[in-house]
Amino acid sequence: MAALSAIQRYKLLTSTVVPRPIAWIVTQDAQAIVNVAPFSCFNLMGYTPPVVAIGIQAQDNGEAKDTRANIEANGEMVVNLVTSSDVEQMTRTAANFPPDVDEAEATGLRLTPSITVRPPRIASAPVSLECRLHSLLDVGPSQAIIIGEVLTMHIQDRYLLDSQECLVDTPALVLAGRMHGPGWYVRCDAPFPHQPTGASR
Ligand SMILES: Cc1cc2nc3c(=O)[nH]c(=O)nc-3n(C[C@H](O)[C@H](O)[C@H](O)COP(=O)(O)O)c2cc1C
């Protein structure tokens, strides 16, 4: 790894550590201007407390991306999950808009209010996680890992098979995973069963 350039490391790692779920993150700045951007260096890291982690790079000019700046400023974000039919909209929000542009308005994205945090959530997302900043770890001059504690979870009724049992129709979500390089995604709707003997989970 040390002998490779940053772009070589990026290409090799992001082409093989797949599929990666996509966190479609909504944040707000001090003037309540909404920022929306996708991040595929993302996953669930635990459930007591419930935490998710996101890897955020700096912009090419070295400055923090708006998502990081907003989370650092007020500690709030909503992580929305991305269906395969939302991929077009999601990629539009990855454009580098200036901080004073409401990216939901600019890309025609419909938002709906959150309950426990100020940033709204994405109306079309089947699942949204309202999060409070747990910790931020700088892991290099131009990248950080942000850990968010999930305070509230929204899941659209039609995907919740049994609310008492917390049983979700996961394949029906048809979430998109990020694959190799720009422009490649996978539909997460073809699970296969496998029950090894002695498995604990
Ligand atoms: C599918 C997808 C996944 C992405 N994943 C990441 C990521 O994990 N980390 C990152 O720093 N940027 C990632 N990006 C790029 C950011 O979305 C992009 O830099 C965006 O402009 C940041 O917006 P902001 O400045 O409003 O925060 C990704 C882009 C796409 C389309």
The ligand as an ORCA input file, in Angstrom:
! r2SCAN-3c Opt
* xyz 0 1
  C     -22.096      6.715     -4.550
  C     -21.131      7.741     -3.987
  C     -20.410      7.423     -2.851
  C     -19.514      8.351     -2.284
  N     -18.836      8.009     -1.153
  C     -18.003      8.914     -0.572
  C     -17.313      8.574      0.627
  O     -17.462      7.488      1.187
  N     -16.503      9.519      1.177
  C     -16.347     10.757      0.617
  O     -15.622     11.584      1.175
  N     -16.991     11.099     -0.524
  C     -17.815     10.214     -1.135
  N     -18.490     10.550     -2.273
  C     -18.337     11.908     -2.813
  C     -19.211     12.944     -2.090
  O     -20.578     12.582     -2.185
  C     -18.991     14.321     -2.745
  O     -17.670     14.732     -2.479
  C     -19.965     15.381     -2.299
  O     -19.833     16.518     -3.140
  C     -19.741     15.835     -0.865
  O     -20.707     16.812     -0.620
  P     -20.630     17.900      0.535
  O     -19.434     18.798      0.277
  O     -21.939     18.597      0.345
  O     -20.519     17.177      1.834
  C     -19.350      9.625     -2.886
  C     -20.067      9.928     -4.059
  C     -20.944      8.984     -4.598
  C     -21.710      9.320     -5.854
*
